[in-house]
């Protein structure tokens, strides 16, 4: 009796498992059919980069030239979007030249007749990008300032910088034609930091733009760098708010950085205290992080955590291991620049006909830890 009961129970369990597998398979098939019968979005990270169109819109004729029979348009627009159509796994993927815009509705037409529409979800405002920093961070700069660095919390849309960045004078009026319109723009690989050049033709005094329009910044004047809130990140989310950097233009900087004149705060042996290098002026924030290093008497680099502080006028290096007593060398690559673009080897605004000193590639300064 017990044996028959157990046998019957095992058959019931196997039957239940089989039915569950069948229902699960049917569920997957049903989901797959629904997926290939409705419009959908193709995502890459947070961006909608394509539109998934069910192949059934072709009425069974998959041999047609897709570009001739299919169109994707922005809602209430008669202009077809530019892009590429590809067929695969029961779905036609439309990949537009530019990503689809959040909050916008798109319509699909087959042989000029509506075949469906879809709205890209509006962006989550809580994830709005923010301005992290503007360099130089100091509130006083030379009138021949060469560039700004603008850093954001997330990758921004490229090719739009000069539509959203403005230089304002003391009356709040926009000063035209200040920045160099570079295409492509100068972004870091992450797309979060933009290098924004003041037009060198306006700075170099022997060039026609300078002679005709003068230097963009005038000594003794106050200015604002405005980044407006209409600028969007790559996901289509606008900046959380507009940002302003107020600064004052001082006299022209016409000298190169001089490492021999820098003041050093030297730590003691056996400590991990920071070596502090005090410059006599603000230097280029990002170039500082790649041009300065410390080596010991054997020439081995001292691994350290680095910080640029005090308005880019101080460079700190905290070693990963305790300092040993001895002689060290500060090595500085000659392309390190001040805010006017003057590097260790030459001035940015210089007489090209005058003899130039040879670029040694590296400048060194020794110090002793006791």
C-alpha positions as MATLAB code, in Angstrom:
seq = 'XXXXXXXXXXXXXXXXXXXXXXXXXXXXXXXXXXXXXXXXXXXXXXXXXXXXXXXXXXXXXXXXXXXXXXXXXXXXXXXXXXXXXXXXXXXXXXXXXXXXXXXXXXXXXXXXXXXXXXXXXXXXXXXXXXXXXXXXXXXXXXXXXXXXXXXXXXXXXXXXXXXXXXXXXXXXXXXXXXXXXXXXXXXXXXXXXXXXXXXXXXXXXXXXXXXXXXXXXXXXXXXXXXXXXXXXXXXXXXXXXXXXXXXXXXXXXXXXXXXXXXXXXXXXXXXXXXXXXXXXXXXXXXXXXXXXXXXXXXXXXXXXXXXXXXXXXXXXXXXXXXXXXXXXXXXXXXXXXXXXXXXXXXXXXXXXXXXXXXXXXXXXXXXXXX';
ca = [
       0.000    0.000    0.000;
       2.776    2.441    0.955;
       4.829    1.570   -2.146;
       1.827    2.186   -4.438;
       1.173    5.527   -2.712;
       4.803    6.691   -3.160;
       4.801    5.649   -6.813;
       1.576    7.560   -7.440;
       2.991   10.588   -5.648;
       6.164   10.578   -7.791;
       4.012   10.429  -10.965;
       1.949   13.392   -9.724;
       5.107   15.433   -8.986;
       6.588   14.647  -12.426;
       3.308   15.568  -14.085;
       3.204   18.839  -12.138;
       6.755   19.715  -13.143;
       6.008   18.921  -16.784;
       2.923   21.126  -16.762;
       4.882   23.952  -15.132;
       7.569   23.722  -17.826;
       4.925   23.759  -20.550;
       3.191   26.801  -19.052;
       6.568   28.553  -18.661;
       7.451   27.847  -22.298;
       4.066   29.149  -23.437;
       4.591   32.260  -21.298;
       7.960   32.923  -22.970;
       6.484   32.405  -26.427;
       3.584   34.740  -25.631;
       5.946   37.415  -24.282;
       8.169   37.050  -27.331;
       5.172   37.385  -29.645;
       4.007   40.516  -27.846;
       7.538   41.926  -27.994;
       7.654   41.506  -31.772;
       4.145   42.904  -32.300;
       4.516   46.289  -30.606;
       6.915   49.214  -30.943;
       9.770   49.253  -28.475;
      12.930   51.203  -27.651;
      16.544   50.140  -28.060;
      18.594   51.376  -25.113;
      22.296   51.999  -24.637;
      22.872   52.920  -21.020;
      20.437   55.760  -20.296;
      20.007   56.707  -23.951;
      17.250   55.582  -26.297;
      19.358   54.947  -29.396;
      16.851   53.163  -31.604;
      13.263   52.152  -32.308;
      12.222   48.469  -32.479;
       9.479   48.041  -35.106;
       7.625   44.696  -35.416;
       8.342   43.056  -38.759;
       4.610   42.373  -39.120;
       4.140   45.967  -40.359;
       5.603   44.759  -43.680;
       2.474   42.643  -44.296;
       4.552   39.532  -44.840;
       6.757   41.037  -47.563;
      10.230   41.225  -45.986;
      11.996   41.647  -49.327;
      11.062   45.308  -49.626;
      13.570   48.141  -49.551;
      12.932   49.343  -46.011;
      14.076   52.910  -46.643;
      11.491   53.256  -49.417;
       8.478   52.014  -47.451;
       9.230   52.900  -43.817;
       9.506   56.320  -42.198;
      10.025   57.410  -38.599;
       8.913   60.945  -37.822;
       8.727   63.165  -34.793;
       5.076   63.642  -33.765;
       3.308   66.233  -35.978;
       6.301   66.441  -38.323;
       6.255   65.596  -42.005;
      10.027   65.216  -42.219;
      11.374   61.634  -42.047;
      14.238   61.092  -39.623;
      17.610   60.076  -40.997;
      18.835   56.684  -39.882;
      19.428   53.041  -40.710;
      16.933   50.138  -40.845;
      18.034   46.551  -40.146;
      15.990   43.332  -39.816;
      16.700   40.634  -37.254;
      14.755   38.159  -35.117;
      11.330   39.391  -36.188;
      12.105   43.027  -35.461;
      13.139   45.973  -37.636;
      15.621   48.144  -35.758;
      15.657   51.805  -36.748;
      18.858   53.519  -35.571;
      18.632   57.301  -36.043;
      21.654   59.482  -36.709;
      21.044   61.168  -33.334;
      19.624   59.478  -30.203;
      15.901   59.776  -29.575;
      14.884   62.649  -27.293;
      13.285   61.929  -23.894;
       9.698   63.153  -23.590;
       9.179   63.178  -27.378;
       6.684   61.059  -29.338;
       7.714   59.273  -32.524;
       5.481   57.877  -35.261;
       6.122   55.048  -37.727;
       4.653   55.105  -41.244;
       4.482   52.191  -43.692;
       3.787   53.229  -47.282;
       2.779   56.671  -45.922;
       0.145   55.142  -43.600;
       0.417   55.240  -39.772;
       1.825   52.000  -38.341;
       2.233   52.937  -34.702;
       3.660   55.503  -32.334;
       5.769   55.523  -29.172;
       6.865   58.113  -26.617;
      10.343   58.079  -25.114;
       9.977   58.321  -21.305;
      10.665   61.769  -19.889;
      13.932   62.023  -17.948;
      14.097   61.597  -14.191;
      14.659   65.127  -12.844;
      16.249   63.734   -9.679;
      19.222   62.646  -11.794;
      19.765   66.088  -13.329;
      23.442   66.820  -14.022;
      25.260   69.440  -11.986;
      28.283   71.648  -12.494;
      31.122   70.231  -10.386;
      33.822   72.861  -10.903;
      35.133   75.660  -13.102;
      38.874   76.190  -13.430;
      40.607   78.473  -12.822;
      38.821   78.540   -9.490;
      40.397   81.847   -8.422;
      38.277   84.998   -8.596;
      41.131   87.011  -10.148;
      42.698   86.086  -13.490;
      45.061   87.831  -15.921;
      43.409   89.737  -18.750;
      45.135   87.379  -21.196;
      43.504   84.292  -19.653;
      43.732   81.508  -22.242;
      41.200   78.865  -21.199;
      38.590   77.572  -18.789;
      37.885   73.997  -17.742;
      34.207   73.223  -17.054;
      33.497   69.973  -15.184;
      30.085   68.274  -14.872;
      28.713   65.388  -12.811;
      27.695   63.365  -15.889;
      28.555   63.286  -19.614;
      27.057   66.240  -21.481;
      25.798   66.577  -25.031;
      28.706   67.591  -27.217;
      28.773   70.158  -29.985;
      26.492   72.525  -28.037;
      28.875   74.282  -25.644;
      28.850   77.729  -27.232;
      25.041   77.762  -27.238;
      25.018   77.415  -23.464;
      28.194   79.147  -22.240;
      28.276   82.940  -22.254;
      30.714   85.625  -21.058;
      28.929   88.612  -19.530;
      30.360   92.081  -18.899;
      29.744   94.334  -15.879;
      26.328   95.368  -17.236;
      25.273   91.755  -17.747;
      25.531   91.973  -21.532;
      26.877   89.020  -23.515;
      30.308   89.611  -25.056;
      30.301   88.065  -28.561;
      32.980   85.979  -30.279;
      35.055   85.315  -27.171;
      35.552   81.558  -27.333;
      37.168   79.426  -29.993;
      34.508   77.425  -31.824;
      36.201   74.035  -32.069;
      34.474   71.080  -33.716;
      34.857   68.570  -32.281;
      34.898   70.223  -28.894;
      37.684   69.373  -26.449;
      36.137   66.913  -23.973;
      37.848   64.346  -21.791;
      37.190   60.693  -22.614;
      34.366   60.515  -20.044;
      32.564   63.470  -21.631;
      32.405   65.308  -18.307;
      35.113   67.980  -18.621;
      35.265   70.574  -21.389;
      38.343   72.639  -22.248;
      37.051   76.031  -23.354;
      39.600   78.210  -25.162;
      39.430   81.976  -25.290;
      40.136   82.807  -28.947;
      43.968   83.006  -29.168;
      43.596   85.445  -32.064;
      42.057   87.923  -29.620;
      44.904   87.456  -27.138;
      48.020   87.551  -29.337;
      48.682   91.230  -29.952;
      50.244   90.872  -33.401;
      47.236   89.072  -34.872;
      44.449   90.833  -36.788;
      41.530   89.807  -34.441;
      43.357   91.383  -31.484;
      44.202   94.541  -33.393;
      40.646   94.881  -34.680;
      38.582   93.853  -31.647;
      41.053   93.960  -28.759;
      41.505   91.551  -25.896;
      38.189   90.030  -24.688;
      39.019   90.770  -21.035;
      40.060   94.242  -19.898;
      42.243   94.925  -16.873;
      40.224   96.251  -13.953;
      36.859   94.910  -15.173;
      34.491   92.361  -13.634;
      32.967   89.483  -15.609;
      30.676   86.481  -15.308;
      30.968   83.105  -17.006;
      27.388   81.828  -17.366;
      26.463   78.176  -18.031;
      22.718   78.124  -18.695;
      20.320   75.450  -17.473;
      19.088   74.509  -20.965;
      22.183   72.380  -21.584;
      21.349   68.661  -21.424;
      23.417   65.598  -20.674;
      23.612   62.630  -23.053;
      20.458   61.151  -21.482;
      18.513   64.316  -22.357;
      18.307   65.665  -18.794;
      18.876   69.421  -18.454;
      21.241   70.933  -15.902;
      19.716   71.273  -12.467;
      20.156   75.052  -12.638;
      22.214   77.770  -14.294;
      25.683   78.498  -12.922;
      27.720   81.697  -12.787;
      31.401   82.235  -12.070;
      32.212   85.838  -11.202;
      35.784   87.003  -11.642;
      37.999   90.046  -11.991;
      40.554   90.683  -14.756;
      43.993   91.756  -13.586;
      47.053   92.856  -15.593;
      48.531   90.734  -18.384;
      50.760   87.847  -17.375;
      53.916   88.136  -19.478;
      56.311   85.828  -17.625;
      56.834   82.068  -17.608;
      56.498   79.992  -14.412;
      59.816   79.823  -12.545;
      60.276   76.604  -10.507;
      63.421   78.037   -8.878;
      61.240   80.694   -7.223;
      58.663   78.290   -5.817;
      58.502   77.998   -2.021;
      58.615   74.487   -0.516;
      57.176   73.159    2.750;
      59.372   70.100    3.308;
      58.160   67.276    5.631;
      60.429   65.455    8.082;
      61.955   61.994    7.650;
      59.853   59.118    8.982;
      56.577   60.936    8.394;
      53.928   60.851    5.703;
      53.445   64.587    5.871;
      52.748   66.386    2.593;
      55.327   68.122    0.469;
      53.754   71.479   -0.379;
      54.867   73.467   -3.405;
      53.762   77.112   -3.312;
      53.682   78.802   -6.702;
      53.792   82.556   -7.012;
      50.685   82.448   -9.247;
      47.818   80.110  -10.150;
      48.808   77.407  -12.650;
      46.818   75.201  -15.029;
      44.812   72.766  -12.872;
      44.839   69.757  -15.185;
      48.388   70.190  -16.438;
      49.626   70.264  -12.829;
      48.253   66.781  -12.330;
      50.327   65.356  -15.194;
      53.532   67.416  -15.253;
      54.888   67.313  -11.676;
      56.526   64.354   -9.981;
      59.058   63.637   -7.199;
      61.980   61.244   -7.610;
      64.546   60.034   -5.065;
      68.320   60.115   -5.543;
      68.177   56.826   -7.485;
      65.672   58.379   -9.909;
      62.682   56.287   -8.773;
      59.334   58.060   -8.696;
      57.776   58.625   -5.281;
      54.212   57.326   -5.402;
      51.938   59.835   -3.737;
      48.410   61.192   -3.518;
      48.285   64.599   -5.203;
      46.072   67.627   -4.592;
      45.866   71.057   -6.203;
      44.567   73.581   -3.661;
      44.351   77.283   -2.789;
      43.063   78.414   -6.175;
      45.669   76.317   -8.070;
      48.513   78.103   -6.269;
      49.591   75.139   -4.097;
      50.422   71.548   -5.044;
      50.444   68.898   -2.284;
      51.971   65.432   -2.477;
      51.308   62.920    0.304;
      53.542   59.819   -0.071;
      52.111   56.311    0.115;
      55.079   55.365    2.329;
      57.026   57.315    4.935;
      59.631   59.759    3.722;
      63.213   58.553    4.014;
      65.982   61.021    4.803;
      67.883   62.132    1.719;
      67.896   64.300   -1.383;
      64.926   64.408   -3.738;
      64.158   66.119   -7.027;
      60.989   67.824   -8.182;
      60.684   67.208  -11.916;
      58.396   69.477  -13.913;
      57.603   68.934  -17.602;
      58.259   72.105  -19.581;
      54.716   72.227  -20.991;
      53.219   73.152  -17.595;
      51.374   76.441  -18.131;
      50.123   79.373  -16.139;
      46.651   80.819  -16.770;
      47.871   82.828  -19.771;
      49.329   79.782  -21.530;
      52.937   80.670  -20.750;
      54.885   77.468  -20.124;
      58.339   76.865  -18.673;
      59.990   77.083  -22.097;
      58.247   79.988  -23.814;
      55.631   82.735  -23.604;
      52.294   82.217  -25.320;
      52.211   85.754  -26.752;
      55.769   86.086  -28.017;
      57.743   87.589  -30.874;
      58.240   84.692  -33.285;
      61.131   86.506  -34.981;
      63.154   86.781  -31.764;
      65.606   84.010  -30.770;
      63.969   81.348  -28.599;
      65.674   79.480  -25.808;
      65.988   75.739  -26.239;
      63.272   73.651  -24.642;
      64.973   71.260  -22.218;
      61.784   69.242  -21.808;
      62.179   69.050  -18.032;
      62.965   71.394  -15.172;
      64.314   70.104  -11.839;
      64.433   71.447   -8.319;
      66.149   69.588   -5.441;
      65.205   69.470   -1.765;
      66.447   67.558    1.263;
      64.445   65.660    3.866;
      66.091   65.330    7.273;
];
